[in-house]
Amino acid sequence: MPSRGIAAVRYALRGIGFMLAERNCQVLAAATIAALAAGAYFRLSAAEWCAVVLAITAIWVAEGLNTAIERLTDLVSPGYHPLAGRAKDIAAGAVLLAVFGAISIGLIIFGPRLV
């Protein structure tokens, strides 16, 4: 039983490695580092850190799911199909919504400190 858990973690880490090879995730990694550095510089409170970490996590999860959906869609529908395109657009829209939420949180937390 424990070896199954170890294997599951190993597969998940491999998936994170696949994500980090994607261009969008490399940009996301840089933005994550910048947000964490800004949080440290401005000495965020515990509640502010929770909001920032939640926003960062939401974007990473959305981007991971978007990437997985894109890869799976490419596998099952290598040619153009309107439903495949729609699925990809919906997944990308979910990432955009997470980004808008994170920007809102960033403006609320970092905005007053920057003016």
N, C-alpha and C positions, 0 to 999 in steps of 0.2 A: 504494500500500500504506500509507504513513504517514497518508494522509487517512482511511483506514478506522479506524486506531487512534485518531486524534483524534476522529472521530465517535463511536466506542465510549465514549471518556471523556466526551464531551459528553452522551451518552444516560445514562450512569451518574450523572453529576452532576445531570442533570435528575431522575432517579429519587430521588436523595437529597433534592432539593428537594421532590418529592412527599411523601416520608416525613416531612420536617420540618413539613409542613402538617397532619399527623395529630396529634390531641390526645395520644395515647399517646407519640408521639415527642417532643413538646414537654416532657412530664413527664420522659422519658428524658434529654433534653438538659440539663434542670436538674439531674437526679441525676448526670449525667456531669460537669458543671461542679463540683458539690459534691464529688464523689470526687476529681477532679483537684486542687481547692483544698486538700482535706484532705491529700492526698499531698504537696503542696508544703509545707504548714504543718508536717507531721510529718517532713519530710525523709526520705522513704522511700529505702531502698537500691535499687540497680539491680534486684535480684531481686524485691523487693516491687513496684516499678513495673511490672515485666513481668507479675506476677500481676494487678495492678489493671487494666492496659491490656488484658490478655487477657480478663478478666471483663467489662469494659465493651464490648469488641469482640464478645464472644459474645452479649451481650444485644442490641446493635444489629443484628447479623446475624440473630438469631432474630426480632426484631421486624420487620425488613425482609421476611424471608421470610413471616412471618405476615401482614403487610399485603398482600403480593403475592398470597398464596393466597386471602385474603378477597376481594380485588378480582376476581380471576379466577373464583372461585366465584360471586360475585354476577353476573358476566357470563353464565356458562354455565348458571346455575340461579337465575333471578330470583325464582322462587317457592320456597316451602319444599320441601326434599327432605331426607330423613333422612341420606343420604350426604353431601350438601353440608354439613349441620350438623356431621356427624362430622368431616369434613375441617377445618372451621374450628376445632372444639374441639381436635383433635390439634395444629394449628399453634399455638393459644393455649397448649396444655399445654407445648409445646417452649419457648415464651418463659418460662413459669413455671419450668421446670427451669433455664433459664439464669439467671433471677433468683435462685433458691435457691442456685445455685452461686456467684454473685457476692456474695450476702449472706454465705455461708460464708467466702469469701475476705476480705471486708471485716471480718468478726468476728475472723478470725485475725490480720489485719494491723493493724487499727485498734483492736480491742478492748483489748489491753494498754495502749495509749497513752491510752485514755479513762478507765481506772480508776486 
